Amino acid sequence: MANVEIYTWTFCPFCIRAKQLLSQKGVEFTEYNIDGDEAARQVMADRAQGRRSLPQIFINDEPIGGCDDLHRLDAQGKLELLLQTSA
């Protein structure tokens, strides 16, 4: 199974939607809640090729993007393929 990580803020609606989609698919993920933690946000941005919006999702250490990107991959049928590969 793939290694899935997601950086979130507690009350971010896009973060909640992304986590819901992953949960609906039965995906276990590691969540990094970075509310107000600028140092953690910088770590995230470094990993996400400079992107600072939330959420930021990584599958097997590859930056996937945010909530819309995750839903787009799902609609295209590509998310399942990514989730089946292990790191």
Jmol script that loads the backbone (N, CA, C; Angstrom):
load data "model"
ATOM      1  N   MET A   1       0.846  -1.187   0.000  1.00  0.00           N
ATOM      2  CA  MET A   1       0.000   0.000   0.000  1.00  0.00           C
ATOM      3  C   MET A   1       0.885   1.241   0.000  1.00  0.00           C
ATOM      4  N   ALA A   2       0.407   2.278  -0.611  1.00  0.00           N
ATOM      5  CA  ALA A   2       1.153   3.527  -0.733  1.00  0.00           C
ATOM      6  C   ALA A   2       1.277   4.236   0.615  1.00  0.00           C
ATOM      7  N   ASN A   3       2.336   5.021   0.739  1.00  0.00           N
ATOM      8  CA  ASN A   3       2.535   5.872   1.903  1.00  0.00           C
ATOM      9  C   ASN A   3       1.900   7.227   1.587  1.00  0.00           C
ATOM     10  N   VAL A   4       0.807   7.568   2.288  1.00  0.00           N
ATOM     11  CA  VAL A   4       0.068   8.800   2.015  1.00  0.00           C
ATOM     12  C   VAL A   4       0.220   9.740   3.200  1.00  0.00           C
ATOM     13  N   GLU A   5       0.605  10.985   2.903  1.00  0.00           N
ATOM     14  CA  GLU A   5       0.762  12.024   3.925  1.00  0.00           C
ATOM     15  C   GLU A   5      -0.042  13.237   3.494  1.00  0.00           C
ATOM     16  N   ILE A   6      -0.626  13.930   4.477  1.00  0.00           N
ATOM     17  CA  ILE A   6      -1.406  15.122   4.168  1.00  0.00           C
ATOM     18  C   ILE A   6      -1.153  16.190   5.242  1.00  0.00           C
ATOM     19  N   TYR A   7      -0.817  17.373   4.789  1.00  0.00           N
ATOM     20  CA  TYR A   7      -0.629  18.532   5.677  1.00  0.00           C
ATOM     21  C   TYR A   7      -1.948  19.286   5.721  1.00  0.00           C
ATOM     22  N   THR A   8      -2.412  19.585   6.932  1.00  0.00           N
ATOM     23  CA  THR A   8      -3.735  20.196   7.083  1.00  0.00           C
ATOM     24  C   THR A   8      -3.748  21.313   8.123  1.00  0.00           C
ATOM     25  N   TRP A   9      -4.853  22.073   8.094  1.00  0.00           N
ATOM     26  CA  TRP A   9      -5.272  22.948   9.173  1.00  0.00           C
ATOM     27  C   TRP A   9      -6.591  22.381   9.684  1.00  0.00           C
ATOM     28  N   THR A  10      -6.867  22.527  10.944  1.00  0.00           N
ATOM     29  CA  THR A  10      -8.020  21.914  11.580  1.00  0.00           C
ATOM     30  C   THR A  10      -9.342  22.260  10.901  1.00  0.00           C
ATOM     31  N   PHE A  11      -9.596  23.529  10.644  1.00  0.00           N
ATOM     32  CA  PHE A  11     -10.911  23.945  10.139  1.00  0.00           C
ATOM     33  C   PHE A  11     -10.912  24.274   8.650  1.00  0.00           C
ATOM     34  N   CYS A  12      -9.925  23.821   7.931  1.00  0.00           N
ATOM     35  CA  CYS A  12      -9.822  24.053   6.487  1.00  0.00           C
ATOM     36  C   CYS A  12     -10.807  23.127   5.758  1.00  0.00           C
ATOM     37  N   PRO A  13     -11.816  23.703   5.060  1.00  0.00           N
ATOM     38  CA  PRO A  13     -12.811  22.847   4.395  1.00  0.00           C
ATOM     39  C   PRO A  13     -12.206  21.961   3.307  1.00  0.00           C
ATOM     40  N   PHE A  14     -11.171  22.445   2.627  1.00  0.00           N
ATOM     41  CA  PHE A  14     -10.534  21.645   1.586  1.00  0.00           C
ATOM     42  C   PHE A  14      -9.767  20.475   2.197  1.00  0.00           C
ATOM     43  N   CYS A  15      -9.164  20.714   3.353  1.00  0.00           N
ATOM     44  CA  CYS A  15      -8.461  19.644   4.069  1.00  0.00           C
ATOM     45  C   CYS A  15      -9.451  18.561   4.481  1.00  0.00           C
ATOM     46  N   ILE A  16     -10.592  18.980   4.980  1.00  0.00           N
ATOM     47  CA  ILE A  16     -11.619  18.040   5.425  1.00  0.00           C
ATOM     48  C   ILE A  16     -12.121  17.216   4.238  1.00  0.00           C
ATOM     49  N   ARG A  17     -12.369  17.855   3.104  1.00  0.00           N
ATOM     50  CA  ARG A  17     -12.839  17.138   1.904  1.00  0.00           C
ATOM     51  C   ARG A  17     -11.814  16.129   1.419  1.00  0.00           C
ATOM     52  N   ALA A  18     -10.540  16.516   1.428  1.00  0.00           N
ATOM     53  CA  ALA A  18      -9.484  15.603   0.967  1.00  0.00           C
ATOM     54  C   ALA A  18      -9.390  14.389   1.889  1.00  0.00           C
ATOM     55  N   LYS A  19      -9.456  14.618   3.205  1.00  0.00           N
ATOM     56  CA  LYS A  19      -9.388  13.507   4.158  1.00  0.00           C
ATOM     57  C   LYS A  19     -10.604  12.601   4.011  1.00  0.00           C
ATOM     58  N   GLN A  20     -11.771  13.195   3.730  1.00  0.00           N
ATOM     59  CA  GLN A  20     -12.986  12.389   3.537  1.00  0.00           C
ATOM     60  C   GLN A  20     -12.840  11.461   2.342  1.00  0.00           C
ATOM     61  N   LEU A  21     -12.290  11.971   1.254  1.00  0.00           N
ATOM     62  CA  LEU A  21     -12.117  11.143   0.061  1.00  0.00           C
ATOM     63  C   LEU A  21     -11.160   9.984   0.352  1.00  0.00           C
ATOM     64  N   LEU A  22     -10.060  10.293   1.003  1.00  0.00           N
ATOM     65  CA  LEU A  22      -9.104   9.230   1.338  1.00  0.00           C
ATOM     66  C   LEU A  22      -9.743   8.196   2.253  1.00  0.00           C
ATOM     67  N   SER A  23     -10.485   8.664   3.244  1.00  0.00           N
ATOM     68  CA  SER A  23     -11.141   7.744   4.183  1.00  0.00           C
ATOM     69  C   SER A  23     -12.186   6.884   3.481  1.00  0.00           C
ATOM     70  N   GLN A  24     -12.943   7.482   2.561  1.00  0.00           N
ATOM     71  CA  GLN A  24     -13.957   6.727   1.814  1.00  0.00           C
ATOM     72  C   GLN A  24     -13.316   5.596   1.012  1.00  0.00           C
ATOM     73  N   LYS A  25     -12.084   5.808   0.590  1.00  0.00           N
ATOM     74  CA  LYS A  25     -11.366   4.803  -0.183  1.00  0.00           C
ATOM     75  C   LYS A  25     -10.629   3.814   0.719  1.00  0.00           C
ATOM     76  N   GLY A  26     -10.747   4.002   2.030  1.00  0.00           N
ATOM     77  CA  GLY A  26     -10.094   3.095   2.960  1.00  0.00           C
ATOM     78  C   GLY A  26      -8.594   3.289   3.054  1.00  0.00           C
ATOM     79  N   VAL A  27      -8.144   4.485   2.704  1.00  0.00           N
ATOM     80  CA  VAL A  27      -6.711   4.776   2.690  1.00  0.00           C
ATOM     81  C   VAL A  27      -6.255   5.233   4.075  1.00  0.00           C
ATOM     82  N   GLU A  28      -5.220   4.594   4.577  1.00  0.00           N
ATOM     83  CA  GLU A  28      -4.608   5.061   5.812  1.00  0.00           C
ATOM     84  C   GLU A  28      -3.614   6.149   5.437  1.00  0.00           C
ATOM     85  N   PHE A  29      -3.616   7.241   6.200  1.00  0.00           N
ATOM     86  CA  PHE A  29      -2.713   8.346   5.891  1.00  0.00           C
ATOM     87  C   PHE A  29      -2.169   8.943   7.176  1.00  0.00           C
ATOM     88  N   THR A  30      -1.024   9.582   7.029  1.00  0.00           N
ATOM     89  CA  THR A  30      -0.424  10.320   8.129  1.00  0.00           C
ATOM     90  C   THR A  30      -0.802  11.774   7.956  1.00  0.00           C
ATOM     91  N   GLU A  31      -1.407  12.343   8.990  1.00  0.00           N
ATOM     92  CA  GLU A  31      -1.832  13.745   8.936  1.00  0.00           C
ATOM     93  C   GLU A  31      -0.890  14.601   9.765  1.00  0.00           C
ATOM     94  N   TYR A  32      -0.438  15.697   9.160  1.00  0.00           N
ATOM     95  CA  TYR A  32       0.369  16.691   9.868  1.00  0.00           C
ATOM     96  C   TYR A  32      -0.487  17.946  10.003  1.00  0.00           C
ATOM     97  N   ASN A  33      -1.018  18.169  11.184  1.00  0.00           N
ATOM     98  CA  ASN A  33      -1.812  19.364  11.430  1.00  0.00           C
ATOM     99  C   ASN A  33      -0.842  20.490  11.772  1.00  0.00           C
ATOM    100  N   ILE A  34      -0.784  21.499  10.914  1.00  0.00           N
ATOM    101  CA  ILE A  34       0.229  22.542  11.073  1.00  0.00           C
ATOM    102  C   ILE A  34      -0.389  23.906  11.385  1.00  0.00           C
ATOM    103  N   ASP A  35      -1.531  23.920  12.069  1.00  0.00           N
ATOM    104  CA  ASP A  35      -2.188  25.179  12.444  1.00  0.00           C
ATOM    105  C   ASP A  35      -1.185  26.181  13.006  1.00  0.00           C
ATOM    106  N   GLY A  36      -0.978  27.282  12.280  1.00  0.00           N
ATOM    107  CA  GLY A  36      -0.161  28.378  12.790  1.00  0.00           C
ATOM    108  C   GLY A  36       1.319  28.074  12.967  1.00  0.00           C
ATOM    109  N   ASP A  37       1.800  26.922  12.522  1.00  0.00           N
ATOM    110  CA  ASP A  37       3.204  26.538  12.691  1.00  0.00           C
ATOM    111  C   ASP A  37       3.961  26.870  11.410  1.00  0.00           C
ATOM    112  N   GLU A  38       4.560  28.047  11.381  1.00  0.00           N
ATOM    113  CA  GLU A  38       5.214  28.527  10.163  1.00  0.00           C
ATOM    114  C   GLU A  38       6.406  27.658   9.769  1.00  0.00           C
ATOM    115  N   ALA A  39       7.136  27.133  10.745  1.00  0.00           N
ATOM    116  CA  ALA A  39       8.280  26.266  10.442  1.00  0.00           C
ATOM    117  C   ALA A  39       7.800  24.983   9.753  1.00  0.00           C
ATOM    118  N   ALA A  40       6.719  24.409  10.256  1.00  0.00           N
ATOM    119  CA  ALA A  40       6.175  23.200   9.640  1.00  0.00           C
ATOM    120  C   ALA A  40       5.634  23.498   8.248  1.00  0.00           C
ATOM    121  N   ARG A  41       5.047  24.674   8.081  1.00  0.00           N
ATOM    122  CA  ARG A  41       4.534  25.048   6.761  1.00  0.00           C
ATOM    123  C   ARG A  41       5.670  25.206   5.760  1.00  0.00           C
ATOM    124  N   GLN A  42       6.802  25.704   6.223  1.00  0.00           N
ATOM    125  CA  GLN A  42       7.966  25.834   5.337  1.00  0.00           C
ATOM    126  C   GLN A  42       8.494  24.464   4.921  1.00  0.00           C
ATOM    127  N   VAL A  43       8.520  23.526   5.859  1.00  0.00           N
ATOM    128  CA  VAL A  43       8.928  22.149   5.534  1.00  0.00           C
ATOM    129  C   VAL A  43       7.998  21.588   4.458  1.00  0.00           C
ATOM    130  N   MET A  44       6.700  21.786   4.649  1.00  0.00           N
ATOM    131  CA  MET A  44       5.712  21.338   3.675  1.00  0.00           C
ATOM    132  C   MET A  44       5.967  21.975   2.312  1.00  0.00           C
ATOM    133  N   ALA A  45       6.186  23.291   2.289  1.00  0.00           N
ATOM    134  CA  ALA A  45       6.398  24.009   1.032  1.00  0.00           C
ATOM    135  C   ALA A  45       7.653  23.511   0.323  1.00  0.00           C
ATOM    136  N   ASP A  46       8.690  23.228   1.092  1.00  0.00           N
ATOM    137  CA  ASP A  46       9.919  22.685   0.496  1.00  0.00           C
ATOM    138  C   ASP A  46       9.635  21.347  -0.182  1.00  0.00           C
ATOM    139  N   ARG A  47       8.851  20.513   0.462  1.00  0.00           N
ATOM    140  CA  ARG A  47       8.500  19.205  -0.107  1.00  0.00           C
ATOM    141  C   ARG A  47       7.558  19.344  -1.294  1.00  0.00           C
ATOM    142  N   ALA A  48       6.715  20.389  -1.284  1.00  0.00           N
ATOM    143  CA  ALA A  48       5.654  20.556  -2.283  1.00  0.00           C
ATOM    144  C   ALA A  48       6.067  21.494  -3.426  1.00  0.00           C
ATOM    145  N   GLN A  49       7.357  21.591  -3.669  1.00  0.00           N
ATOM    146  CA  GLN A  49       7.863  22.417  -4.764  1.00  0.00           C
ATOM    147  C   GLN A  49       7.392  23.860  -4.661  1.00  0.00           C
ATOM    148  N   GLY A  50       7.369  24.374  -3.420  1.00  0.00           N
ATOM    149  CA  GLY A  50       7.042  25.766  -3.170  1.00  0.00           C
ATOM    150  C   GLY A  50       5.577  26.061  -2.898  1.00  0.00           C
ATOM    151  N   ARG A  51       4.717  25.078  -3.064  1.00  0.00           N
ATOM    152  CA  ARG A  51       3.286  25.326  -2.825  1.00  0.00           C
ATOM    153  C   ARG A  51       3.028  25.449  -1.325  1.00  0.00           C
ATOM    154  N   ARG A  52       2.276  26.494  -0.944  1.00  0.00           N
ATOM    155  CA  ARG A  52       2.013  26.768   0.464  1.00  0.00           C
ATOM    156  C   ARG A  52       0.534  26.640   0.824  1.00  0.00           C
ATOM    157  N   SER A  53      -0.316  26.371  -0.162  1.00  0.00           N
ATOM    158  CA  SER A  53      -1.745  26.215   0.115  1.00  0.00           C
ATOM    159  C   SER A  53      -1.996  24.879   0.811  1.00  0.00           C
ATOM    160  N   LEU A  54      -3.112  24.818   1.508  1.00  0.00           N
ATOM    161  CA  LEU A  54      -3.460  23.603   2.231  1.00  0.00           C
ATOM    162  C   LEU A  54      -4.766  23.041   1.698  1.00  0.00           C
ATOM    163  N   PRO A  55      -4.904  21.732   1.694  1.00  0.00           N
ATOM    164  CA  PRO A  55      -3.911  20.755   2.116  1.00  0.00           C
ATOM    165  C   PRO A  55      -2.837  20.562   1.045  1.00  0.00           C
ATOM    166  N   GLN A  56      -1.765  19.922   1.435  1.00  0.00           N
ATOM    167  CA  GLN A  56      -0.786  19.398   0.489  1.00  0.00           C
ATOM    168  C   GLN A  56      -0.710  17.902   0.743  1.00  0.00           C
ATOM    169  N   ILE A  57      -0.814  17.143  -0.325  1.00  0.00           N
ATOM    170  CA  ILE A  57      -0.895  15.693  -0.230  1.00  0.00           C
ATOM    171  C   ILE A  57       0.305  15.078  -0.943  1.00  0.00           C
ATOM    172  N   PHE A  58       0.852  14.064  -0.308  1.00  0.00           N
ATOM    173  CA  PHE A  58       1.995  13.354  -0.861  1.00  0.00           C
ATOM    174  C   PHE A  58       1.674  11.868  -0.892  1.00  0.00           C
ATOM    175  N   ILE A  59       1.969  11.228  -2.009  1.00  0.00           N
ATOM    176  CA  ILE A  59       1.831   9.775  -2.108  1.00  0.00           C
ATOM    177  C   ILE A  59       3.206   9.242  -2.462  1.00  0.00           C
ATOM    178  N   ASN A  60       3.744   8.402  -1.577  1.00  0.00           N
ATOM    179  CA  ASN A  60       5.099   7.872  -1.737  1.00  0.00           C
ATOM    180  C   ASN A  60       6.113   8.999  -1.950  1.00  0.00           C
ATOM    181  N   ASP A  61       5.998  10.039  -1.132  1.00  0.00           N
ATOM    182  CA  ASP A  61       6.894  11.203  -1.138  1.00  0.00           C
ATOM    183  C   ASP A  61       6.778  12.085  -2.379  1.00  0.00           C
ATOM    184  N   GLU A  62       5.853  11.775  -3.277  1.00  0.00           N
ATOM    185  CA  GLU A  62       5.647  12.607  -4.459  1.00  0.00           C
ATOM    186  C   GLU A  62       4.531  13.604  -4.181  1.00  0.00           C
ATOM    187  N   PRO A  63       4.778  14.900  -4.450  1.00  0.00           N
ATOM    188  CA  PRO A  63       3.717  15.891  -4.229  1.00  0.00           C
ATOM    189  C   PRO A  63       2.581  15.704  -5.225  1.00  0.00           C
ATOM    190  N   ILE A  64       1.369  15.553  -4.696  1.00  0.00           N
ATOM    191  CA  ILE A  64       0.172  15.368  -5.518  1.00  0.00           C
ATOM    192  C   ILE A  64      -0.535  16.702  -5.712  1.00  0.00           C
ATOM    193  N   GLY A  65      -0.424  17.575  -4.725  1.00  0.00           N
ATOM    194  CA  GLY A  65      -1.109  18.865  -4.765  1.00  0.00           C
ATOM    195  C   GLY A  65      -2.138  18.935  -3.665  1.00  0.00           C
ATOM    196  N   GLY A  66      -3.220  19.652  -3.941  1.00  0.00           N
ATOM    197  CA  GLY A  66      -4.240  19.888  -2.931  1.00  0.00           C
ATOM    198  C   GLY A  66      -5.492  19.070  -3.155  1.00  0.00           C
ATOM    199  N   CYS A  67      -6.560  19.529  -2.546  1.00  0.00           N
ATOM    200  CA  CYS A  67      -7.848  18.821  -2.586  1.00  0.00           C
ATOM    201  C   CYS A  67      -8.367  18.673  -4.017  1.00  0.00           C
ATOM    202  N   ASP A  68      -8.369  19.752  -4.786  1.00  0.00           N
ATOM    203  CA  ASP A  68      -8.871  19.691  -6.158  1.00  0.00           C
ATOM    204  C   ASP A  68      -8.042  18.725  -6.996  1.00  0.00           C
ATOM    205  N   ASP A  69      -6.719  18.732  -6.783  1.00  0.00           N
ATOM    206  CA  ASP A  69      -5.840  17.819  -7.520  1.00  0.00           C
ATOM    207  C   ASP A  69      -6.159  16.368  -7.177  1.00  0.00           C
ATOM    208  N   LEU A  70      -6.404  16.104  -5.885  1.00  0.00           N
ATOM    209  CA  LEU A  70      -6.737  14.758  -5.434  1.00  0.00           C
ATOM    210  C   LEU A  70      -8.047  14.292  -6.074  1.00  0.00           C
ATOM    211  N   HIS A  71      -9.062  15.154  -6.070  1.00  0.00           N
ATOM    212  CA  HIS A  71     -10.353  14.795  -6.662  1.00  0.00           C
ATOM    213  C   HIS A  71     -10.237  14.632  -8.180  1.00  0.00           C
ATOM    214  N   ARG A  72      -9.390  15.437  -8.820  1.00  0.00           N
ATOM    215  CA  ARG A  72      -9.181  15.312 -10.267  1.00  0.00           C
ATOM    216  C   ARG A  72      -8.553  13.955 -10.595  1.00  0.00           C
ATOM    217  N   LEU A  73      -7.542  13.560  -9.829  1.00  0.00           N
ATOM    218  CA  LEU A  73      -6.910  12.252 -10.038  1.00  0.00           C
ATOM    219  C   LEU A  73      -7.937  11.133  -9.866  1.00  0.00           C
ATOM    220  N   ASP A  74      -8.802  11.278  -8.869  1.00  0.00           N
ATOM    221  CA  ASP A  74      -9.830  10.271  -8.629  1.00  0.00           C
ATOM    222  C   ASP A  74     -10.790  10.203  -9.814  1.00  0.00           C
ATOM    223  N   ALA A  75     -11.240  11.347 -10.308  1.00  0.00           N
ATOM    224  CA  ALA A  75     -12.182  11.386 -11.433  1.00  0.00           C
ATOM    225  C   ALA A  75     -11.568  10.792 -12.698  1.00  0.00           C
ATOM    226  N   GLN A  76     -10.258  10.938 -12.847  1.00  0.00           N
ATOM    227  CA  GLN A  76      -9.564  10.411 -14.026  1.00  0.00           C
ATOM    228  C   GLN A  76      -9.203   8.934 -13.868  1.00  0.00           C
ATOM    229  N   GLY A  77      -9.474   8.372 -12.687  1.00  0.00           N
ATOM    230  CA  GLY A  77      -9.131   6.971 -12.445  1.00  0.00           C
ATOM    231  C   GLY A  77      -7.667   6.735 -12.139  1.00  0.00           C
ATOM    232  N   LYS A  78      -6.923   7.806 -11.911  1.00  0.00           N
ATOM    233  CA  LYS A  78      -5.475   7.681 -11.675  1.00  0.00           C
ATOM    234  C   LYS A  78      -5.124   7.529 -10.199  1.00  0.00           C
ATOM    235  N   LEU A  79      -6.026   7.932  -9.312  1.00  0.00           N
ATOM    236  CA  LEU A  79      -5.737   7.876  -7.883  1.00  0.00           C
ATOM    237  C   LEU A  79      -5.539   6.436  -7.425  1.00  0.00           C
ATOM    238  N   GLU A  80      -6.399   5.544  -7.880  1.00  0.00           N
ATOM    239  CA  GLU A  80      -6.294   4.131  -7.489  1.00  0.00           C
ATOM    240  C   GLU A  80      -4.923   3.566  -7.844  1.00  0.00           C
ATOM    241  N   LEU A  81      -4.431   3.910  -9.025  1.00  0.00           N
ATOM    242  CA  LEU A  81      -3.124   3.412  -9.452  1.00  0.00           C
ATOM    243  C   LEU A  81      -2.023   3.908  -8.525  1.00  0.00           C
ATOM    244  N   LEU A  82      -2.079   5.187  -8.170  1.00  0.00           N
ATOM    245  CA  LEU A  82      -1.083   5.742  -7.259  1.00  0.00           C
ATOM    246  C   LEU A  82      -1.139   5.075  -5.888  1.00  0.00           C
ATOM    247  N   LEU A  83      -2.352   4.792  -5.424  1.00  0.00           N
ATOM    248  CA  LEU A  83      -2.525   4.212  -4.095  1.00  0.00           C
ATOM    249  C   LEU A  83      -2.100   2.745  -4.043  1.00  0.00           C
ATOM    250  N   GLN A  84      -2.042   2.087  -5.180  1.00  0.00           N
ATOM    251  CA  GLN A  84      -1.667   0.680  -5.212  1.00  0.00           C
ATOM    252  C   GLN A  84      -0.164   0.479  -5.185  1.00  0.00           C
ATOM    253  N   THR A  85       0.584   1.504  -5.536  1.00  0.00           N
ATOM    254  CA  THR A  85       2.034   1.362  -5.572  1.00  0.00           C
ATOM    255  C   THR A  85       2.608   1.646  -4.200  1.00  0.00           C
ATOM    256  N   SER A  86       3.595   0.878  -3.824  1.00  0.00           N
ATOM    257  CA  SER A  86       4.226   1.108  -2.518  1.00  0.00           C
ATOM    258  C   SER A  86       5.537   1.852  -2.717  1.00  0.00           C
ATOM    259  N   ALA A  87       5.946   2.504  -1.660  1.00  0.00           N
ATOM    260  CA  ALA A  87       7.156   3.342  -1.732  1.00  0.00           C
ATOM    261  C   ALA A  87       8.391   2.498  -1.905  1.00  0.00           C
TER     262      ALA A  87
END
end "model"
wireframe off; spacefill off
backbone 0.3
color backbone group
